[in-house]
Amino acid sequence: MNALASEIVLPAAYRPSDDEPFMNERQLAYFKGKLMDWKDDILRESKGTVVNLKAETENHPDLVDRASSESDRALELRTRDRQRKLISKIDEALRRIEDGSYGYCEETGEPISLGRLEARPTATLSVEAQERHERRERVHRDD
């Protein structure tokens, strides 16, 4: 089934809908393509970051310019770290597509809504399970 998902050619206007079987080959191919494109975009941006950081190694004689440059560099590195973590979530979602568990809540086993997956393709919890998880976090954080 999952080998077929990578072979299916989807029309450019295709969007998963509730009118078709949940996580059929077309939907799996759609989300796989969406995840792969997202990952490619992140990797392309990160290559630009490396080039920018190498170009920014110049020494600024003015302390304010140097501080600004260091602040920009720190922000860029934090952003890249967040994107590195996102890539691992994307890779995990791609693994779930391959093993057939993609689109199903890891807590309840129920399908995750297509709208949620469209907005957050790396989602592992349904909206309801995510809300329960966040409520538990708030309760424990307040202790």
Backbone bond lengths (Angstrom), bond angles and torsions (degrees), N, CA, C in turn:
res aa  C-N    CA-C-N  psi(-1)  N-CA   C-N-CA  omega(-1)  CA-C   N-CA-C  phi
1 M - - - 1.456 - - 1.525 110.24 -
2 N 1.319 117.82 -48.82 1.457 120.43 -174.19 1.520 112.38 -73.87
3 A 1.331 116.93 -28.19 1.457 118.59 175.09 1.524 109.22 -64.34
4 L 1.335 116.36 -35.09 1.459 120.07 177.27 1.519 111.64 -65.47
5 A 1.326 117.30 -34.41 1.468 120.71 -177.10 1.520 110.95 -58.08
6 S 1.312 117.92 -33.70 1.459 119.29 -179.41 1.529 111.93 -81.71
7 E 1.347 117.62 -16.97 1.449 120.83 -178.46 1.521 112.44 -92.55
8 I 1.303 118.52 -15.57 1.454 122.20 -176.45 1.524 109.70 -73.17
9 V 1.343 115.82 131.78 1.456 121.15 175.63 1.523 106.86 -100.52
10 L 1.324 115.48 119.17 1.461 120.87 -177.27 1.520 110.85 -97.53
11 P 1.340 117.12 145.42 1.466 118.73 172.70 1.528 109.50 -63.03
12 A 1.312 117.38 148.68 1.468 121.57 -176.71 1.531 112.01 -58.29
13 A 1.321 117.24 -31.11 1.472 120.74 -176.89 1.525 112.58 -88.77
14 Y 1.332 118.65 2.49 1.467 120.63 -176.93 1.518 111.72 -63.94
15 R 1.321 115.89 133.64 1.466 123.59 171.46 1.517 106.98 -136.01
16 P 1.323 118.35 134.17 1.462 120.12 177.84 1.529 110.49 -57.22
17 S 1.317 115.85 143.80 1.464 118.91 178.24 1.525 109.94 -136.09
18 D 1.333 114.52 160.76 1.460 120.81 178.93 1.518 111.88 -72.15
19 D 1.340 117.69 -7.00 1.460 121.44 -179.47 1.528 112.95 -81.01
20 E 1.311 117.41 -5.41 1.464 120.70 -179.31 1.527 109.26 -118.36
21 P 1.328 117.39 162.73 1.476 119.55 179.88 1.536 110.61 -58.82
22 F 1.335 116.08 138.11 1.462 121.95 -177.01 1.525 110.61 -65.28
23 M 1.313 115.68 132.07 1.466 125.86 178.74 1.525 112.18 54.23
24 N 1.348 114.47 43.44 1.462 119.21 171.55 1.528 108.43 -74.14
25 E 1.329 116.70 178.07 1.471 120.24 -175.55 1.526 112.63 -58.68
26 R 1.343 116.53 -37.26 1.475 119.50 -179.85 1.521 110.68 -65.77
27 Q 1.328 116.87 -44.56 1.466 119.62 179.85 1.529 110.72 -65.47
28 L 1.325 116.67 -41.90 1.473 119.65 178.41 1.529 110.32 -61.91
29 A 1.332 116.66 -42.81 1.473 119.94 178.58 1.524 110.61 -63.57
30 Y 1.331 116.50 -40.14 1.463 120.89 179.38 1.534 110.77 -60.95
31 F 1.331 116.44 -50.94 1.467 119.24 -177.24 1.528 111.40 -69.82
32 K 1.316 117.48 -33.62 1.464 119.57 176.18 1.525 109.89 -62.55
33 G 1.331 116.67 -44.88 1.465 120.51 178.10 1.513 111.80 -62.68
34 K 1.327 115.82 -42.11 1.466 120.72 179.45 1.533 110.56 -61.68
35 L 1.322 116.86 -44.75 1.469 121.40 179.80 1.533 111.22 -66.40
36 M 1.318 116.89 -42.63 1.474 120.39 -179.91 1.532 110.90 -64.56
37 D 1.334 117.04 -41.63 1.468 120.37 177.83 1.521 111.00 -62.77
38 W 1.332 116.55 -42.30 1.460 122.09 179.49 1.524 109.92 -61.54
39 K 1.320 116.14 -46.50 1.469 120.77 179.58 1.532 110.45 -62.23
40 D 1.337 117.17 -43.72 1.469 120.87 179.02 1.531 110.96 -60.33
41 D 1.338 117.17 -41.75 1.466 121.22 178.27 1.528 111.09 -61.12
42 I 1.314 116.38 -44.33 1.471 120.56 -179.82 1.525 110.19 -63.61
43 L 1.320 116.96 -44.70 1.470 120.41 -179.63 1.527 111.26 -64.39
44 R 1.327 116.51 -38.11 1.471 120.26 178.08 1.533 109.94 -64.11
45 E 1.342 116.35 -43.71 1.471 120.31 178.11 1.525 111.04 -62.76
46 S 1.326 116.95 -39.84 1.466 119.22 -177.02 1.521 111.37 -66.81
47 K 1.329 117.32 -32.37 1.472 119.63 175.82 1.519 110.25 -64.11
48 G 1.323 116.65 -37.93 1.459 121.06 176.24 1.519 111.57 -64.32
49 T 1.315 116.40 -35.66 1.460 121.05 178.61 1.521 110.91 -63.30
50 V 1.314 116.80 -43.91 1.466 120.57 179.62 1.519 109.74 -59.52
51 V 1.321 116.55 -44.19 1.470 120.76 179.14 1.528 109.75 -62.15
52 N 1.339 117.08 -45.46 1.464 121.07 -179.72 1.521 111.92 -63.37
53 L 1.324 117.03 -42.32 1.463 119.71 -178.97 1.527 110.87 -65.97
54 K 1.320 117.00 -36.85 1.468 119.70 177.33 1.525 110.45 -67.08
55 A 1.322 116.60 -37.96 1.463 120.57 179.77 1.521 111.30 -71.11
56 E 1.314 117.49 -26.36 1.466 121.98 -176.75 1.521 113.42 -86.41
57 T 1.310 118.73 12.98 1.456 120.17 -177.97 1.522 112.96 -78.97
58 E 1.314 115.95 -1.42 1.470 119.03 -179.53 1.530 110.27 -61.65
59 N 1.299 115.08 150.26 1.457 121.34 -179.03 1.529 109.29 -91.98
60 H 1.311 116.62 123.25 1.465 121.09 179.81 1.529 109.07 -92.84
61 P 1.327 117.76 121.90 1.467 119.54 179.91 1.533 111.54 -68.53
62 D 1.327 117.27 -30.19 1.462 120.54 -179.34 1.527 109.67 -82.83
63 L 1.331 116.78 128.66 1.461 121.56 -178.06 1.525 112.46 -60.90
64 V 1.315 117.48 -37.57 1.469 120.34 179.76 1.528 110.04 -66.55
65 D 1.335 116.82 -42.52 1.463 119.64 177.82 1.531 110.72 -63.52
66 R 1.314 116.19 -41.51 1.462 120.74 179.90 1.528 110.48 -63.96
67 A 1.333 116.94 -43.56 1.469 121.11 179.77 1.526 110.41 -64.25
68 S 1.315 115.67 -41.30 1.464 119.59 178.67 1.527 110.53 -63.60
69 S 1.310 116.51 -42.90 1.455 121.52 179.45 1.530 110.90 -63.08
70 E 1.323 116.68 -43.76 1.472 120.96 178.68 1.521 111.43 -64.42
71 S 1.325 116.18 -39.41 1.461 120.36 178.25 1.532 110.47 -64.17
72 D 1.326 116.63 -43.73 1.467 121.17 177.29 1.523 110.82 -61.10
73 R 1.325 116.21 -42.73 1.468 120.90 -179.74 1.523 110.62 -64.16
74 A 1.318 117.37 -43.06 1.473 120.86 179.40 1.526 110.64 -62.74
75 L 1.324 116.30 -42.40 1.463 120.27 178.32 1.525 110.67 -62.78
76 E 1.314 116.15 -43.80 1.463 121.04 179.06 1.528 111.22 -61.04
77 L 1.320 116.81 -42.52 1.461 120.58 179.84 1.527 111.57 -67.60
78 R 1.328 117.60 -37.61 1.479 120.57 176.16 1.524 110.34 -64.22
79 T 1.330 115.62 -42.02 1.462 120.13 178.54 1.525 110.42 -61.69
80 R 1.315 117.15 -44.51 1.470 121.19 179.21 1.524 110.69 -63.61
81 D 1.325 117.56 -37.71 1.462 120.12 178.91 1.532 110.25 -64.28
82 R 1.322 116.44 -42.11 1.467 120.28 177.09 1.526 109.92 -62.56
83 Q 1.322 116.74 -40.05 1.457 119.80 179.82 1.527 111.76 -70.08
84 R 1.327 116.88 -32.29 1.473 120.31 175.64 1.525 109.16 -62.03
85 K 1.341 116.12 -43.17 1.463 120.08 178.11 1.523 110.67 -65.72
86 L 1.321 117.01 -36.77 1.460 121.08 178.23 1.528 110.76 -64.83
87 I 1.320 117.08 -39.15 1.466 120.09 177.83 1.522 110.23 -60.80
88 S 1.321 117.77 -38.87 1.466 118.39 178.70 1.528 110.69 -67.02
89 K 1.343 117.72 -33.69 1.465 120.08 175.52 1.527 110.65 -68.42
90 I 1.324 116.93 -38.60 1.458 120.73 177.27 1.531 109.99 -63.82
91 D 1.345 116.31 -44.46 1.466 120.14 178.37 1.531 110.88 -60.90
92 E 1.318 116.65 -39.42 1.466 120.50 178.27 1.530 110.23 -65.16
93 A 1.332 117.71 -40.90 1.464 120.83 177.50 1.533 110.24 -63.26
94 L 1.323 117.48 -40.33 1.465 120.55 177.18 1.527 111.11 -63.69
95 R 1.331 117.10 -37.11 1.471 120.23 175.92 1.526 110.46 -64.20
96 R 1.348 116.47 -39.43 1.468 120.00 178.75 1.529 110.71 -65.58
97 I 1.326 117.41 -34.32 1.471 119.76 175.30 1.526 108.89 -61.83
98 E 1.320 116.22 -44.40 1.468 120.34 -178.55 1.529 112.34 -66.73
99 D 1.338 117.94 -36.71 1.472 118.77 -177.27 1.529 113.44 -91.05
100 G 1.345 116.60 -0.46 1.459 120.20 175.00 1.512 115.68 87.05
101 S 1.338 118.43 5.71 1.466 120.05 -178.56 1.528 113.01 -98.72
102 Y 1.330 117.32 -2.00 1.460 120.56 -178.20 1.527 110.42 -64.60
103 G 1.333 115.46 137.82 1.460 120.63 176.44 1.513 113.78 92.36
104 Y 1.322 116.61 -3.38 1.461 120.44 179.99 1.526 109.60 -114.75
105 C 1.329 115.78 138.21 1.462 122.25 -178.48 1.524 109.94 -62.72
106 E 1.326 116.68 128.57 1.461 119.34 -179.02 1.525 111.89 -74.01
107 E 1.321 117.72 -13.05 1.463 120.92 178.57 1.526 111.79 -91.76
108 T 1.337 116.73 -44.02 1.467 120.73 -174.53 1.519 113.98 -108.28
109 G 1.323 117.93 -19.79 1.454 121.38 -175.99 1.522 113.27 81.15
110 E 1.319 117.14 -2.62 1.461 122.13 179.32 1.529 110.06 -77.73
111 P 1.336 116.97 154.23 1.474 119.11 176.66 1.531 111.51 -62.38
112 I 1.325 115.74 140.54 1.463 122.40 172.33 1.522 105.67 -85.18
113 S 1.315 118.04 136.84 1.467 120.18 -175.94 1.526 111.10 -59.67
114 L 1.325 115.06 146.58 1.467 120.51 178.88 1.524 110.93 -60.92
115 G 1.335 116.54 -36.28 1.460 119.94 178.35 1.510 111.87 -61.24
116 R 1.337 116.54 -41.78 1.468 120.88 178.24 1.527 110.32 -65.82
117 L 1.323 116.90 -43.84 1.467 120.24 179.58 1.522 111.40 -65.97
118 E 1.322 116.42 -34.37 1.464 120.04 177.43 1.531 109.83 -64.58
119 A 1.338 116.08 -42.84 1.466 120.84 -178.92 1.523 111.94 -76.29
120 R 1.326 117.36 -35.85 1.458 122.54 -177.86 1.528 108.41 -138.47
121 P 1.334 116.53 84.58 1.470 120.02 -175.39 1.528 114.32 -63.52
122 T 1.322 118.11 -13.58 1.465 120.57 179.04 1.527 112.01 -94.26
123 A 1.330 117.70 5.33 1.467 121.27 -177.04 1.525 110.93 -58.24
124 T 1.328 115.44 137.92 1.469 120.63 177.21 1.524 111.06 -117.32
125 L 1.331 116.57 -7.94 1.461 121.23 -179.51 1.519 110.07 -124.30
126 S 1.330 116.44 146.37 1.461 120.29 172.64 1.525 108.02 -67.77
127 V 1.317 116.67 165.87 1.463 120.79 179.40 1.535 109.80 -56.68
128 E 1.328 116.69 -44.67 1.463 120.68 -177.62 1.533 110.98 -63.48
129 A 1.328 117.20 -45.51 1.464 120.75 179.42 1.525 110.77 -65.47
130 Q 1.332 117.77 -37.73 1.465 121.50 177.96 1.519 110.58 -64.22
131 E 1.340 116.65 -41.95 1.466 120.26 178.63 1.523 110.67 -63.61
132 R 1.330 117.57 -42.16 1.478 120.55 176.92 1.521 110.46 -61.19
133 H 1.313 116.10 -43.65 1.469 121.85 179.33 1.537 110.48 -60.35
134 E 1.329 116.96 -44.90 1.471 120.52 -179.86 1.520 111.47 -67.67
135 R 1.342 117.67 -36.39 1.479 119.55 176.83 1.517 110.72 -63.99
136 R 1.337 116.77 -43.27 1.478 120.20 178.19 1.525 110.43 -61.83
137 E 1.331 117.40 -41.01 1.470 121.02 177.90 1.516 111.29 -60.66
138 R 1.335 116.94 -44.23 1.468 120.59 -179.67 1.512 111.02 -63.89
139 V 1.333 117.45 -41.53 1.459 121.06 -179.44 1.525 110.04 -63.54
140 H 1.312 116.48 -45.04 1.477 119.52 -178.84 1.521 111.96 -72.10
141 R 1.328 117.37 -30.92 1.449 120.93 179.62 1.516 110.50 -69.85
142 D 1.343 116.84 -34.74 1.464 121.18 -178.26 1.527 112.56 -72.74
143 D 1.328 117.75 -16.80 1.474 120.44 -178.40 1.509 112.88 -64.58
